[in-house]
Amino acid sequence: MPEGYSNRVIVLGALLTLAAVVLIEIIFSRLLGIPTPVAAIAAVAYAAYAGGLAAGLVSAGIVSAYSIYFYRAPGAILAYTQDDALRMLMLVLTAFAIAVMVGLLRSAETWGREELRRSEQRFRSLVQNSSEIISILGADGSVLYESPAVARVLGYKPEETLRTQGFEYVHPEDLSRVAAEFRRSLESRGAGSPIEMRVRHADGSWRYVETTLTNLLDDPSVQGIVVNMRDVTERKQAEMDVSRQNEYLAALYETTLGLLNRLEPAELLEDILARSGALLGAPHGHIYFAAPELGKIQVRLTEGTFTRYDGDSIRPGEGLTGKILQTGEPLTVIDYDSWSGRSTEFERGVMRAAAGVPLKSGGVVLGVLALAYVEEARTFGENEMQVLDRFAQLASIALDNSRLYASAQRELAERRRAEEALRESEERFQLAVRGTSDGLWDWDLETNKVYLSPRWKQMLGYEDHEMPNDLEEWRKRVHPDDLARCLATIDAYVSGEIATYELEHRLQHKDGTYRWILTRGALARDGNGKPVRFAGSHTDITDRKLAEEELRRSEANLAEAQRIAHLGSWEWDLPENTERWSDEVYRIFGYVPRQVAPTYEIFLASVHPDDRDRVRAAVDAALQNEKPYSIDHRIILPDGTERIVHEQAEVMFDDEGEPLRMVGTVHDVTERRRAEEQVKRALAVRNQFLSVASHELKTPVTLMKGYAQILEKRARQQGDSAALKPLVTINRQADRMGRLINDLLDVSRIESGRVKFDMHPFELGGAVEEVMHDVADSSPGFHLRMNKREGEAWVRGDRMRTQQVVTNLLTNAVKYSHERREIEVCLECRDGRALVTVTDYGIGIPESQQAEVFELYFRGANASTDNYGGLGLGLFISRSIIERHGGEIGVRSQEGRGSAFHFSLPLLETAPLSQKPAERS
C-alpha cells in the first residue's frame, strides 16, 4: 500500500473512532445522565499507546470485566437494573473505542518511523553505488563528505579527503575558473551550470570530470555545497583523438589529391616525406632507392639533418634502410647510436630514434621511407608506425601509377599497331578494347540481340549459364533512379547528340545490393552511316565511389576545421593566373563563399594600403628567390572592418625554374594580436612600476641601514648586549631588503633590455672565493668547502655580476639546507669552459619542476613561504647574467637529497699579460 494512502486510512480510522467515543459520551453522559469513569478510560488509553492495539484491547476487556465492581457493591452483583446495563454498555464501548483509536495512532507512528528508516537506507544505497562522485564542501571549500565513488574514479579512500581543501585536487590551469564557479554558488541558491575541469588522480595523473555545484547551505540536513562529479576522461580523450585524426586526414587528403593529379612520382614523394614528418613531429627524414647498377642503395630525397647525406649510398643490409630493403619489413630503432646494426657511414649524434617502412611497386621493394627523432625520450610507437605505413602506401601507389602509366603508354602503342592489322571479323574485340578490358557487351542494333561476356555477369555475382544474353536482363537490374537517365544517354549517343558514350549507374547484384558501374561504348555504322552495332565494356567502380564519398566527408571535416580555427587555404595557378580559395578564406576576407571569383588583384585590394607594398614585395621575392614567405599584415573587409592576418606560402617551380603555382594559408590572428598588445602594455606598466617602486624604496632602506650601523657600532663600544641583538637583526634584514630591491631593479632592467655589463678579463676562482668568505661570515654554523681542480681560470665578463650569480647560488644553498649544513663549491675547466658547481644537501627540487626552476617568480612545491622566504627572482636574474656572458646554467636535483647548481663561462686562451698580481686577486 502506498505510504500516503496508508497514513490517510489510519488517521481517518482514528478520527472516526474518536467521533464514536464523543457520540457515546453525549448519549450516555448527557442524555442519560450516566458518567464515564475517567480513570478506567485513561488506563485503556495508556495501555494502547505503550503496547499497541492488542494491549489496548486486552486492557479494555479487563476494564469492562471489572466494571461490575466499579458500579455495584460486591454484595449486589446479580441485582442489575436497566440503568446498570446501560452504564456497563457505555463503559465497554468507550474503552474499546479508545483502545482502537490510540492503537491506530501508535501503529501509524511506528510505521512512519520504519518507512523513514527504509527511505534513508535506499538513499544511502543510491549514493554508495552511484558512478558519480558526490561530495559536500563547506563554505571555506573544505571537504565535509565524500561518497565511495571517489575510490573508483580517483583512487582516494573517502576518509583521506575529509577536512582537506577540495581545490587542492584541481588542475592549476582550471583553478581560477573553478574558484569563480564556487564563489558564484555561494552567492546563489540551487544548482549551477555544469563545468568541465581536471582533477588529480591518486596515481598523479589528471582526469577530466563534468561538475555541478548545488548550494544547500540552508538545508539543515546538508549545510554545504553539494558537488556532483562525472568522469568524462574517455570522452575528452576521444575528442582529442578526433582532432589528431582530422590532422591526419587533412594530410592524407592533400597527398591523395597530389596522387590523383601527378603521374611523375618525384614531386609527390617529396610531399609525402615532408607531410609525414610534419604530422609525426619528425622533420628529419630521407627516402632511399635501390640502384641495381651500383649494387647499392642511394639517398634521393632528404629533409632536416639528413640533407648533408643527399646522394650518398650504402650497401644492402647495412644500417636501418639497408635492412628494410633486404627484408621488406618495417623496422624501428629506439637509440640508433647504441644499435648494433647501425651503419658506420653515419656519424654519431645525427639521430636518436629512427623508423622506416618499405616502398613497393608490383610486390617488389624499390626503396625505403625513413624518419628520425633527434630529441631524447621520443620513440616511434604503434600509432606513428601506422601513419608512416599509410604514407608509404601512398608512395607505393605513386610508384605503381608511374610504372602503370609507362606500361600503358607502351601498351597503347602496341594496340595502335595491332588495330591497323586487325580484320573486320575482329570488330567486336576492337570495340570492346576501345572501352575497357573488364566485362564486355555487344548489342546488334539490327537484330536486337545482345551478348554479355562471362566477366560482365561475374561482376554481378552470376555464372555464365545463370543469366541469358538478353537486353531485358540489363534493363531490370538497373537501379530505378538511374534507368531513365541511362536510356536517355543511349538515345542521345545513337542519334549523334553527344560524341562519346560514358555513363555511371547502379546495377543490382545477385545478393540484392547495388554496384556502381562505369560503362563505355562505341558505335559501328554501315556505309550509309546507319548505326548497326553498339559495343563496349563495364567496369565496377563501387570502391572508387565509396572512396569519393569518404573523400567528400574528409573535405567537409577539413572545411569545418578551417572554419573553427579561422585558417583558410588557397592555391594560385601562375601560368593561368587563376586562384582557388577555401570557404574560410572567403569568410576571412568578408565574402560569402564563391560570391566572387578569387584573383590576386582582389586579394591585393583587400590588403591595407600601408601594408600593400610590403606584401607585394614578399610575394615577388618568393617568386624570384624560390623561398617560402611568412608575413603578418592588415586587411580591410568590404564593410570597412580592419583585421590582422598571418599568411605563409611557397612556390612550386618547373625544371627550368619557372613558377608554376603558389600554395599557402591565411590565418585570422586579430584577436591574438590584440591580446599580445594588451600583454605588452601590461608588462610595460609592471616594469615601470617595479623601477619606480624600487628606486623609491632604496632611499629609506639606505638611510635605515646607515642609522642602524651607527647604533650597532655605539652598542658594541658601550657593551650594551641588550641593544646589540635587535640592531644586528635590523642590519641583516636591511641587507636582505636591499638585495630584494636590487633584484626587482635587475628584473625590470633585464626585461626592458637596460642591463649594462662592464666586461673585462678576471680570474674566476678568486672572485668565487671572495663571495664564499662573505657568505660564510653571514652564515654561522655552515661549512663552505672550495674544491679547485685547476689553477687559474681566466674569463672575460662583468666580475661584479658574476659574483652576484655565485652569491645567489650560495645563499639559496644556505636557505634550503636541511640537517647537513655543508656546501661544496667546485671549479674545473673542461672543453674550453670554466665550470662552477654549488652543491648542497638540502630539501632538493621536485623532478616535475626542475625544467622551470630558472623562470621568473619560481617557487618549489616543497618550499612553503612560511619556512622559506624570497620572491623567486634570483635564479631568473642569474640565468640572464650567465646567458649574456655566452655561458650556460643548469641544475641537477633529487627531492630530499639536495641540489647541484652549475654554470659555465668561456675560458680565455691565455691570462692577460697586463694584469698585475694584485689585480689578479
Beta strands, then each sheet from edge to edge (+ up, - down):
strand 1: 133-137
strand 2: 143-146
strand 3: 190-191
strand 4: 195-200
strand 5: 206-216
strand 6: 224-231
strand 7: 284-291
strand 8: 296-303
strand 9: 313-314
strand 10: 331-333
strand 11: 354-361
strand 12: 364-372
strand 13: 439-444
strand 14: 449-452
strand 15: 501-508
strand 16: 514-525
strand 17: 531-540
strand 18: 567-573
strand 19: 578-581
strand 20: 629-636
strand 21: 642-653
strand 22: 659-668
strand 23: 760-763
strand 24: 783-788
strand 25: 794-797
strand 26: 822-830
strand 27: 833-840
strand 28: 888-894
strand 29: 898-906
sheet 1: 2+ 1- 6+ 5- 3+
sheet 2: 2+ 1- 6+ 5- 4+
sheet 3: 9+ 8- 7+ 12- 11+ 10-
sheet 4: 14+ 13- 17+ 16- 15+
sheet 5: 19+ 18- 22+ 21- 20+
sheet 6: 23+ 25-
sheet 7: 24+ 26+ 27- 29+ 28-
end
